[in-house]
Amino acid sequence: MNIKETHKGRVFLSGTVEKNYTWEHISPQHIIVFIYSGAMTLSYGQHVLNFHSGDTLLVPKNQLIRVIKKPEGNKPFEAVSMLLPEEELRKFYAGRSVLENWDENVAKQRPIHSHHLLTSYFGSLFSYFDKQDEIPSSLVAIKIHEALTIIDEVDKRVSSILGTFSEIGKIDLKKYMEEHFMYNLPLERFAFLTGRSLTTFKSDFKKIYKTTPGKWLTKKRLDLAYYKLTTEKQKATEVYLASGFENLSHFSFAFKKAYGASPRSMNQ
C-alpha cells in the first residue's frame, strides 16, 4: 500500500489497495477517516463495524482495533485520514459545549452521521493530493479546524470523545482480556490498555485466572483456532492471524503440541 503523508503524518491519503489489507493498530491520537472508495472493517474485540464509500468514521485513541481495508464495486480502497493532536482538540473545544456521554454504545457505534457538508469538504480535500504531494503546511491546521467545525455541527455525539481528555483508567481486566485475547500484543500493551503497570497487570491477572498471562493467552488462542478450523472449516492460513498468532509456523507448532495433529489436518 502506498501512503502519502503530509505535515508529519497529520493528514494523509491511504493510497490504492487493490486487494484486502489487514493489520492491528493502536493510535495515540484520535483519527477521522473519510472513505472515498472501497470498504473498511474495524474490529474492537468482538464488535465489528463495516464502512463503505462516503462514510466518515472516528477511530478513538488508545483503542485496540483490527483494520481490514478492501476494494469494493470494482474500485480500490482509498481514504483520507486526519490525525487530531490533543493540543488542537483542547483549543477547539475550549468554550464549546461537550456531550458527557454518546447516546449509543461507543464500543459498537463509531460512525459520524452522513451529511452533504462532510462529503463536500472531504471531496475538496482530495483535490490537494491529486495536484501535489503535500497539503501546504500553512493550511493543515486550518483544514483540521474546518473538519472539526463541520463535524461538531452535524453530529454533536462526537464531542463526547474528542472533547474529553481523561487518561486511561484502571478497567475490568477480565472483561477486557476475554474480548481482546485474539490480538497479538506484548503484555506491556495489554497492561497499558487496561490502565495498569506491567507488574500490577501480571499480579491482577494471576489473582483472576490462577495462571500466567502467557499460558492463558496461548490456550485461549488455540481454543479459538480449533473452533475456527473444525466448526467454521476455515483454513490454517486464515486462522492463525485471526486467533492472535504472529506467524503460521509458530501457530502450527503450538497447535500440534496441544492437539497432537497439524492445523491443516483438522478440516481435511
C-alpha positions in Angstrom: 0.0 0.0 0.0 1.3 3.4 -0.9 0.7 6.1 1.6 1.3 9.8 1.1 1.9 11.6 4.4 1.6 15.3 4.9 2.8 17.6 7.7 4.4 14.8 9.7 1.5 12.4 9.1 -1.3 14.6 10.5 -3.3 14.4 7.2 -2.6 11.6 4.8 -4.1 9.7 1.9 -4.3 5.9 2.2 -3.3 5.0 -1.3 -4.7 2.4 -3.6 -5.3 -1.0 -2.1 -6.2 -3.5 -4.9 -6.6 -6.4 -2.5 -7.6 -6.9 1.1 -5.1 -5.5 3.6 -5.3 -6.1 7.3 -3.4 -5.1 10.4 -3.8 -4.4 14.2 -3.4 -0.9 15.4 -3.4 1.4 18.5 -3.3 5.1 17.7 -2.0 7.6 20.3 -4.3 10.2 18.7 -7.9 10.3 17.6 -8.3 9.8 13.8 -11.1 10.9 11.5 -11.4 8.9 8.3 -13.4 9.6 5.2 -13.7 6.8 2.6 -13.6 7.8 -1.0 -13.9 4.3 -2.4 -13.7 0.7 -1.2 -14.7 -0.6 2.2 -13.2 -0.8 5.7 -13.9 -3.1 8.6 -12.9 -2.2 12.2 -13.0 -4.9 14.9 -13.0 -3.8 18.5 -12.7 -7.1 20.3 -15.9 -8.9 19.4 -17.6 -5.7 18.0 -17.3 -5.4 14.2 -18.1 -2.2 12.2 -18.3 -2.0 8.4 -17.9 1.2 6.5 -18.2 2.0 2.8 -17.7 4.8 0.2 -19.0 8.1 1.5 -18.8 7.1 5.2 -17.0 9.2 7.8 -15.7 7.4 10.9 -14.0 8.1 14.2 -11.1 5.9 15.4 -10.6 6.9 19.1 -7.1 6.9 20.5 -5.7 4.2 22.7 -8.1 1.6 21.3 -7.0 -1.8 20.2 -8.5 -2.5 16.8 -8.1 -4.8 13.8 -8.4 -3.0 10.5 -9.3 -4.5 7.1 -9.2 -2.3 4.0 -10.6 -3.8 0.8 -11.7 -2.9 -2.7 -15.4 -2.8 -3.4 -17.6 -2.4 -6.6 -14.5 -2.8 -8.9 -12.9 0.2 -7.1 -9.8 0.1 -5.0 -9.7 1.3 -1.4 -8.9 5.0 -1.0 -9.5 7.2 2.0 -8.2 10.3 3.7 -7.2 10.2 7.4 -6.8 13.1 9.7 -4.8 12.7 13.0 -6.0 15.0 15.8 -3.4 16.1 18.3 -4.8 16.7 21.8 -3.5 20.3 22.0 -5.5 21.2 18.9 -8.6 19.5 20.3 -8.3 21.3 23.6 -8.1 24.6 21.7 -11.1 23.7 19.5 -13.4 22.6 22.4 -12.4 25.4 24.8 -15.7 27.2 25.4 -17.8 24.8 23.3 -20.4 22.5 24.8 -19.4 18.9 25.0 -21.8 15.9 25.5 -20.9 13.9 28.5 -22.0 10.6 27.0 -22.5 9.4 23.5 -26.2 8.3 23.3 -25.1 5.0 21.8 -22.7 2.3 22.9 -19.3 3.8 21.7 -17.9 0.3 21.6 -20.3 -0.6 18.8 -21.2 2.7 17.1 -18.4 5.0 15.8 -19.7 6.3 12.5 -20.3 10.0 12.1 -23.7 10.9 10.7 -23.5 11.3 6.9 -24.0 14.9 5.7 -23.6 16.7 2.4 -21.2 19.2 4.1 -18.8 16.4 5.1 -19.0 14.9 1.6 -18.3 18.3 0.0 -15.5 19.1 2.5 -13.6 15.8 2.0 -14.1 16.0 -1.7 -12.3 19.3 -1.8 -9.5 18.0 0.4 -8.9 15.1 -2.0 -8.0 17.6 -4.8 -4.9 18.6 -2.8 -3.5 15.1 -3.1 -4.4 15.0 -6.8 -2.4 18.1 -7.7 0.6 17.8 -5.4 2.3 15.5 -2.9 1.5 17.6 0.2 -1.0 19.9 1.5 0.8 23.2 2.2 1.8 23.2 5.9 0.2 26.6 6.4 -3.2 25.1 5.6 -3.1 21.9 7.6 -4.2 23.4 10.9 -6.9 25.4 9.1 -8.2 22.3 7.3 -8.3 20.3 10.6 -10.2 23.1 12.3 -12.7 23.2 9.4 -13.3 19.5 9.6 -13.9 19.7 13.4 -16.3 22.6 12.9 -18.4 20.7 10.4 -18.4 17.5 12.5 -19.4 19.4 15.6 -22.3 20.9 13.7 -23.6 17.7 12.0 -23.0 15.2 14.8 -22.6 16.5 18.4 -22.2 13.0 19.7 -18.6 13.1 18.6 -17.7 15.8 21.1 -18.2 13.2 23.9 -15.0 11.6 22.7 -13.0 14.3 21.0 -13.8 16.9 23.7 -12.8 14.6 26.7 -9.2 14.5 27.8 -9.0 12.0 30.7 -6.3 9.4 30.8 -6.9 5.6 30.6 -8.2 4.5 34.0 -8.0 1.0 35.5 -10.7 -1.1 33.9 -12.2 -4.5 34.3 -9.2 -6.8 33.4 -11.2 -10.0 33.0 -13.8 -8.4 30.7 -11.1 -6.7 28.6 -9.0 -9.8 28.2 -11.9 -12.1 27.3 -12.8 -9.6 24.5 -9.3 -8.9 23.2 -7.2 -12.0 23.7 -7.1 -12.7 20.0 -4.9 -9.6 19.3 -1.2 -10.2 19.0 0.2 -7.7 21.5 3.0 -7.8 24.0 1.9 -7.9 27.7 3.2 -4.3 28.2 0.5 -3.1 25.8 -2.3 -5.2 27.4 -1.2 -3.7 30.7 -1.3 -0.1 29.3 -4.7 -0.6 27.7 -6.2 -1.9 31.0 -4.7 1.1 32.9 -2.0 -0.9 34.8 1.7 -1.2 35.1 3.1 -4.4 33.8 3.8 -5.6 37.4 0.2 -4.8 38.5 -1.2 -6.4 35.4 0.6 -9.7 36.0 -0.4 -9.6 39.7 -4.1 -8.9 39.0 -4.1 -11.4 36.2 -2.8 -14.2 38.4 -5.4 -13.4 41.1 -8.2 -13.8 38.5 -7.0 -16.7 36.4 -4.6 -18.6 38.7 -2.1 -18.8 35.9 0.3 -16.6 33.9 -0.9 -14.3 31.1 1.3 -16.1 28.6 -0.1 -19.5 29.3 -3.7 -18.3 29.4 -3.3 -16.4 26.1 -1.9 -19.4 24.3 -4.7 -21.7 25.4 -7.4 -19.1 24.6 -6.0 -18.5 21.1 -5.6 -22.2 20.4 -9.1 -22.9 21.6 -10.4 -20.2 19.2 -8.2 -21.6 16.4 -9.6 -25.1 17.0 -13.1 -23.8 16.7 -12.4 -21.9 13.5 -10.8 -25.0 12.0 -13.3 -27.6 13.0 -16.6 -25.8 13.2 -16.2 -22.9 10.7 -14.0 -25.0 8.4 -11.5 -22.2 7.9 -8.0 -22.8 6.6 -4.9 -22.6 8.7 -3.7 -19.6 6.7 -6.9 -17.8 7.6 -7.0 -18.8 11.2 -3.6 -18.0 12.7 -3.8 -14.2 12.4 -7.4 -14.0 13.5 -6.5 -16.1 16.6 -3.6 -13.9 17.6 -0.6 -15.8 16.4 2.3 -13.9 14.9 3.1 -16.3 12.1 1.9 -19.6 10.6 4.9 -21.7 11.7 4.6 -20.7 15.4 0.8 -21.4 15.2 1.4 -24.8 13.6 4.0 -25.8 16.2 1.8 -24.7 19.2 -1.3 -26.3 17.8 0.3 -29.7 17.1 1.9 -29.6 20.6 -1.6 -29.0 22.2 -3.8 -31.2 20.0 -1.3 -33.8 18.6 -2.2 -33.0 15.0 -1.4 -30.3 12.5 -3.9 -27.5 11.9 -4.3 -28.5 8.3 -5.5 -31.9 9.2 -8.4 -30.6 11.2 -10.6 -29.7 8.2 -9.5 -32.3 5.6 
